[in-house]
Amino acid sequence: MKKLLLLALSLTLLIFYSHAGTKPQIHFTVSMADPASHTFHVEMICSHVKEDQLELKMPVWTPGYYQILDFPGNVKNFNASADGNTIDFTKKDKNTWLLATGKAKEIVISYDVVATKEFVAEPYLGSSRGYILPGGVFLYPENRIESAISIKINHPDYWPDIATGLSQGDNKDVFIADNYDVLYDSPILVGKLHSLPDFKLDGIPHYFSGYNMGDFDEQGLMDDLKKIIKTSTDLIGDIPYEQYTFIGIGPGRGGIEHLNSTSVSFSGNSLSDPNARLQTLFFLAHEYFHNFNVKRIRPIELGPFDYSDVNRTKMLWVSEGLSVYYEYMVVKRAELCSKEQLFKAFEGNINAYENDPGKTYQSIAEASYETWRDGPFGQTAEEEDRGISYYQKGPILGLLLDFKIRHETNNRNSLDDVMRDLYNTYYKGKKRGFTEEELRKTCEKYAETNLDEFFSYIYTTQPLDYDKYLGYAGLELTSKKKDNGAVEYTIEELTEKTDLQERIFKNWVSEQ
């Protein structure tokens, strides 16, 4: 299925509440008549509403970005009518509108969404493109989050293209989502877009389309990306989607994983520089690996979601930290970086974490739980630093855990086995996320021993025993003090390794 499709100047939101308790069908249409105004116009039609009142909500956050956002504050000019007559509504709270429907045959709601921020976690509309982040654009009916949705798309001549992970409906102008969870996890980019060469893996198409992509060797990047995806899917042993789309929203920073797509700030202009290219490959590998780790291998708190409040978990060290770990490992296994570059990547995390004064105040479990307050990288510069980032400590813990499992099992098992088991047992088998206790039991199953010491690194601020854990693979961490008072850490190989250390190291670094 092609991912570049003709787009509509207008995307209409129709909701049909059926009789006899069948699933309601929801259809969307958003108008962009004046993109320079930074304003989407949304119309919503509800038929066969059984209740005397209809409660509509706007999410206050978006999946993949664990921060409260002011999506409801961007809604302006809200109006509602029933059978052609204006009806009363009240703003019940910051993100809820309550309509007096009177069981009318047809309810029409219209409103504007002001979209001025060029950011991966915010909707945006400007003269160059429209980025529809569904959580910040579309209302949902309370208690009907499971409603099936279709989206009809019309197109202006000057914006002919659309990139999204949504499935195509009955014709080229229609997309569908099984429910709001799918919709809110499927961003849409509109404009005059450019598509990189697509490819298939096991017959499944993969696309990369975006705005202002830059000048670079497009086929070369996609060849590398195919290696990354194949390495990732081989690791887990499954491809859980019918299509996958990388959506380049323009130059900038940041990316957010979605159900079968990812939105990435992207420019290929620097890809001729080897270091910049490697960082781009790490970045894309990270966002893609989230397709498994977060979207399917997930803490039980991360879905089904409450879109009106925070969704706290203590396990973002797994969801984000281990995704950083695997971005490095996947790129190395795909033969796109050297052993030395792999070491340097981990050294970056170790140096950032060990020189962070917050490490003596906050555990990584607490950092995960408080990310809604502190942000993903800890507290702001204006505050005393009493927090850490799970992006920094998380991949270090992944490294230590992998080496521990390999050491205890004579290199029979590894962290890969844990990830596959979580995927197959909880995502595919139980159709849910895992608890903290279930995660620990799975780790100990493959380590074939208790992991009291390792899990103390999760829930306390106990210093990490690098000598022991790195030593399992014949590595050591050296340090030297810099002029500015910081300590610089370097990973080095031991000059002599035992047979087990040698086997663990070679297997881990993909040299055998």
N, C-alpha and C positions, 0 to 999 in steps of 0.2 A: 504494500500500500504506500503510495507516495505521501510524503510529509509536507510537501509544498503544495498548498491548495489555494484556490481563489478565495479571498476573504470578503466579508461583508463590511460595508460602512456601518451596518446595523446588526446587532445580535439580540433577538427578542426573547424575553424570559416568560414562557407560558407554563402554567402549572395546572394539570388536570387531576382533580381528586375523583377517583372513580367510585361507583356504587359497589355494594356487595363486598367491601373490604379488600379489593384487589389493589396492587401497588399503584400509587399515583405516578403519573408520568410528568416530567418537568422538562420544559424546552426554553432555551435562553436566546435572547437577542439584545445586543448592546450597540448603541449608536455612537459614532465618532465623527459627526458631521463637521466639527471644527477642531481638529487635533491640536492646533496651537493653543486652544483654550485649556488644555490639560483636563478635560472633563468628559468622562463617559456618561452617556444617558442610558439608563436601564429601564425597560418596561417589563412588567410581570403580570401575567393573566392567570387567575386561579378559577377553575370551574368545579362545580358540584362540591362546594365546601359544606360539610355537614354541621360544623360547629357554628354557634352564634358569634364566636370571636375567633379571629385568626391571629396567632402570635408569630411574628417573623423576627429572625435574629441575623445579625452580622457577626462573623467570627472576630475575636480579638487577638488572634495569632494565626500563624500559618504553619502547617507541618514542615519540620526540618529546621525551623528557626525558633528557638525556645525563648522568645521574648514577647511580652505584651506589646501590641502595636495599636495605633489609634485608627483602625479601619472604620469603626462606626463614626468617628469624627469627620471622616471625609465624605459622608453621605449628606447631600443637600437637596432641597426642593422635593421632599417626600410628599407624595399625594396618593390618594386611593379613591376608587369609585366602585359602585355596585350597580350593575345593570344600567350603566350610563349616568348614575347620580352620585354626586360626591358623598362619601361616608366619613364618619368620625374615626379618628385614631388618636392614640396617646403614645408618647415615648415613655415606656414603662421603666426602663433603666438605660444605661449607657449604650447598650447594643440591641435593645428589644423594642419593637413597634407592635402595639396591640390594636387590631382593627375590629370594629363592630360590623360583622358581615351580614347578620340577619339571615343567614342561609341563602343568600342571593345566588342566582344561577352563575353569575360571572363577576369576579372581583378583579379589578385592574389596578396595579400599583406601579407608580413610576417614581424614579429618583435619579439624581446625578451623583457621580462619584468623582471627586477632585483627585487627580493622580499626577503629582508633580515631582515625586522622588524617583530618581534613576538608581534603583537599588533592587537587588535580586529578591528581597523579601517584601517589596511594595509594588502595587500596580503603578504603571506609568503610561501616560499618553502625551506625545509631543508631535512636532511636525515631521519627525523622521520615522517613528514607529509607535505601536501600541503594545504594551506588555500587560496582558490580562492575568493577574494573579487572582485566581477565582475566590480565594478566601477574603480578599479585599474588595470584591466587586459584587458578589452574588449573595443575597439573603437566603436563608433556609427556614422552612417552617418547623417550629418546635415540635419534637416527637415524630418528625417525618424525615429523619436523616437518611433513612434507607430508600427514599424515593428514587426510582429510575429516572434518568435524565437524557434528553436529546437536545442538541444544540444546532440550530440552523444558522448557516453563515452565508451572508451576501458579501459582495466585494466592490470596492471602488477601483477604478482603472489604475490609480496611482499607487495603490497598495494591493498587489495581486496575490500575496503569499501569506501562508500561515504555517507555523511550526508548533506542534503539540504532540503529546503522547496519547491523546484521546483517540479512540477507535472511530473509523469512518462509519456512518450510518448508511441509509438507503441510497444516497447519492453523494456527489463530491462536496456538497455544501452542508452536509449534516454530520455531526459527531455525536457520540453517545457515551454515557457513563452509567454504570450500574447503580450508583448511589452517590451521595454527597461526599463520602470519604474519597471516592475515586475522583470526583470533580475537583475537590479542594487540593488534590495531589497531582493536578494536571494543568500546569500553566500553559498559556497560549501567547505566542509572539506573532504580531501582525506587522506587515510592512512590505517593502521591496527587499526581500531577503536573498541571501546567497546560500547555496547548498554545496557542501563538500562531497566528494565521491562517496556514495554509500557502499555498503558491503553486506553480505549475508554470512551468518555463522550457523551451521547446521540448518540452513534454509530460512533462518530468521533474519529479517532486515534490520539494519542499524543505520541511522541517519544523523547528520550533523548540519543544521541550518541555523543561520543567524544574521544579525545586522552588523555591518562595518567590521567584517572578519579580518581585514588586513591582507597583506601581500606575503605569501609564503608557499612552500612546497606542499600543496594540499594533499596530493596522493601519498606523499611520504608521511605526513601526520596521520592520515587515516590507516595506513599500513601499520604504523606503530600502535594506534588505538585498537586495531583488530587483534594484535598480539596481546594487548593488555586484557581485552575482554575474553579472549580465548583462555588465557591463563587463569582469569578469575572464575570463569564458568567451569573449567576443568577442576579447579580446586574444590568447588562446592559439588560439582557433578550434576548440574541442572541449569536450564535456562527457563526462568519462570514467566516469560512474557511472550507475546506474539510479535512485538516490534519494540524498538528502543530508539529514543531521540535525544541527542544533545542539542540544547537550545542556547545559542550564543546571543546574549542580550545586549552585547556591545562591550567595549573596553571598560575596565574597572577592576574591582576586587570582589571575590566571593563567589560562592556557588551554593545551591541548595538541591539536594537529592529529592526525587519524586518517584512515584510508583513505577513508571516505565519510561522515565525521562529525567533529565537534570537540567536546571537552568544555570548557566555559567557565564560569569563575566569573562570575555575572551577577546584577545587580539593575537593574531599570529605574526605580527610584525617583528617580534624579537626571537622567533624560533630558529633563526640562523645562528644565534649564540648558543653554544652547547649547554651552558649552565641554565640559561633561561628556558631552553627546550626541556631539560630534565625536570625543572620545577613545574612546567606545564604538564608533563606526563604524570608526575606525582599527583598533581591537582586533579587531572581528569580520572586517574586511577582511583583516587579517593572517592570522588563523587560517584563513579560507576560502582565501586565495591559496596557502597551504601544500598545498591539494588538488592544485595543480600543482607548485609549487616545494617539494620535499622528498619528497612522496609519489610523484611521477612524474618530475619534473626533479630528479635527485638525484646527489650524488657516489657513485661506485661502491662506496665503503665502507659506505654506508647501505642495505644490503640486498643479498642475504639476510643476516639478522642472526645473530650469535652472542649468544644470550640469557644466556650464562653468564659473559660477560666484556665489557670495554669495546670499543666499536667506533669507533676513532679516525679522524678525517678532518681535513685542513687546509682544508676548503672550507665550513665553516659560515658564512663571510662571504657565500657565495652562498645557502645554504639559509635562513639566518635574516636576514642583513643585507639581501639583495635582497628578501626578503619584507617587511621594514620599508619599503624603498624603494617597493615596489609597493602597500603599504597606503595610503601617501600619494597615489600617482599614481592608483590606482583610485578612491579617494574623490573626488579632484579631477575626474577624467574623468566620474564619475557625477554631477557638478554638485552635490555635497553639501558642498563647502567652497570658500572663495574663494582667489584667488591669494595674498593676504596670509596666510591660514591655512596654505597650503602652505609658504610661506617660513618661517613660524614653526615648523612641524614640523621642517624640516631644520635650522633654527637650534638647536633643542633638542639634536639629535644633535651638531652641530658644537661647541656650547658644552660639552657633556658630555665629548666626546673631547679637545678641545684643552686643557681644564683638568684632564685626568687625568694625573698624574705618571707613570703606567705606560706612556704612549705612547712614551717614550724607551727602554724596556726590552723591550717585547714587540711583535712583529708580529701582524697579525690572523691569519695562518696559524698562528702559535704559540698564539694565544688559542683558536683552534678546536681544535687538537690537544690542548691542556691543559685543555679545559673539564671533563673528567671529574675533574680534580683541583681546578681553580680555581673552577668554576661558570660559568654563562653571563655573569655580570656582573663577572668578574675575582675577585681574591683577597678574603678577608674583611678587615674593618676592623682586626682584631687584627694583621695582617701588614703589612710594608712594601709599599706599593702598587707592584708591578712588573708588573701585568697590566692589560689593557684588555678591553672588551666588544665582541664582534662585532655586537651589537645597536646599538652607537653608531657605530663606524667603518664598518660594513657599508653602511648606507644612504648615507653620504657617498660611498663608493666607487662605489655604484650611480649616483649623481648625476654624478660625474666621468666614469665610463665612458660613460654615455648621451650626455653632451655631446661627448665625444671622438669617438664613432662618428658622431654627427650632423655634427660639424664636418668630419671627414675625408671624408665622403661627400656634402657639399653638402646635408645634411638628407635624403638618400634613405633611409638606414638608421638604425636606433636600437637600443637595448637590447631592445626588444620583439622584434626579428628574432632576436636571440640566443636569447631564451627560447623562441620558437616552434621554432627549429631544434633546440635541445637536447631539447625535448619530442618532436618528430617523429622525429629521428634516433636518439636513444638509448632513450627510453621506448617509443615505438610501433614503431620499426624494429628496433633491436638488442635490445630487451627487457632493458635493463640501465641502470646508471648510467654516468656519464662520468668519465674520469680528469682529473687536473689539466692534462695536456698537451692533451687533447681539448677541455677548456673553453677554454683559451687559443687554440687554433686556431680555434674557433668564433667567439670574440670578434674575432680578427684578420680572419677571413673577412668580417665585416660592417663592420669599421672600414676594411678595404682598406688596411691598413698594419700594421707591427709595433707592438706595445704594450709595449715594454721598460720605458718609464718607468712606465706605469700598473701593471704587474705588480710593479715594485719596491716599490710601496706595499703590496702583499700580503705580500711575503716579507721586507721590511726595515722599519725604523722611520723611514725617510726622511720628512721633513716634506712635507705635501701642498701642491702648487702651486695654491692656490685662484684666484689671479689669472688664470692661464692657462686653467684648465678652466671656471671660472664665466664667464670672459670669452667663451668660445665662444658663450654664450647671451646675451651682453650684460648679465651680472650681475657684481657685485663683492661682496667680503666686507669690511665695515668693522668696526673694533674700538675698544673703550674699556676702560680699566682701572677696576675697581670698587674701592670702599673696602676690601674684604676681600682684595684682591690678585688676585682672579680677573679674567680678561678676558672681556668680553661681546662676542659676535660677532653681526653683523646682515647679512642678505642684502639688497642693494639693486639696483635696476635702474640701468644707465648712462643718463645723460640723452640720449646719442646712441648709436645702434646702427647698424652696417652692415646692408646688406640681408640677408646671411646670418645675422647675429646675430638680427635681427628675425624671420626665418622660423623659425629654430631655437627661439627663445623662445616664439613664438606656438604652434607645433606642440607643443612640450613641455608648455606650460601649458594646452593645449586651448582656445585662444582663436581658432581658425580652423577 
